[in-house]
């Protein structure tokens, strides 16, 4: 039961990272869009900043979300294996 909850929680967080990445490509919009973007940034940036310290942008492209999602997938695999 706990393993399933953690697995789903990590899946939701991965989706938040993906949505945040997609929203970063959208030009600045109205107040509602900016509030959603700010909320996602507060949820996702602390985790992504761990990877941004070690993975610099390459030609203006930030690869830290990709690495962050790969790490989350590995954690999911370990959770399923252990529990």
C-alpha positions in Angstrom: 0.0 0.0 0.0 2.8 2.5 0.9 4.8 1.5 -2.1 1.8 2.2 -4.4 1.2 5.6 -2.8 4.9 6.5 -3.2 4.9 5.2 -6.8 1.9 7.4 -7.7 3.2 10.4 -5.9 6.5 10.2 -7.9 4.4 9.8 -11.1 2.5 13.0 -10.3 5.7 14.9 -9.6 7.1 13.7 -12.9 4.0 15.1 -14.6 4.4 18.4 -12.8 8.0 18.6 -14.1 6.8 17.9 -17.7 4.0 20.4 -17.4 6.4 23.0 -16.1 8.8 22.4 -19.0 6.0 22.8 -21.5 4.8 26.0 -19.8 8.3 27.4 -20.0 8.0 27.4 -23.8 4.7 29.4 -23.7 5.1 33.2 -23.8 4.1 35.2 -20.9 0.3 35.4 -20.6 -2.4 36.5 -18.4 -2.6 36.6 -14.6 -4.0 33.1 -14.3 -1.3 31.6 -16.5 1.4 33.3 -14.5 0.0 32.2 -11.2 -0.1 28.6 -12.4 3.5 29.0 -13.7 4.6 30.4 -10.3 3.0 27.6 -8.4 4.6 25.0 -10.6 7.9 26.7 -10.2 7.7 26.6 -6.4 7.0 22.9 -6.5 9.5 21.9 -9.2 12.5 24.3 -8.8 13.8 23.0 -5.5 14.3 19.5 -7.0 15.6 20.7 -10.3 18.1 23.1 -8.7 19.9 20.0 -7.3 20.6 19.0 -10.9 21.2 22.5 -12.3 24.2 22.8 -10.0 26.0 20.0 -11.8 24.5 20.1 -15.3 25.0 23.5 -17.0 22.7 24.5 -19.9 24.1 23.4 -23.2 23.5 25.9 -26.0 20.7 27.5 -24.0 18.9 24.2 -23.4 18.4 23.0 -19.8 18.8 19.2 -19.6 18.3 19.1 -15.8 14.6 18.2 -16.1 15.4 15.1 -18.2 18.0 13.9 -15.7 15.6 14.7 -12.8 12.9 12.5 -14.4 15.4 9.7 -15.0 16.4 9.8 -11.3 12.7 9.7 -10.3 12.2 6.7 -12.5 15.1 4.9 -10.9 13.7 5.7 -7.5 10.3 4.3 -8.6 12.1 1.1 -9.7 13.9 0.8 -6.4 10.6 1.3 -4.5 8.9 -1.4 -6.5 11.8 -3.8 -6.0 12.2 -3.2 -2.3 8.5 -3.1 -1.3 
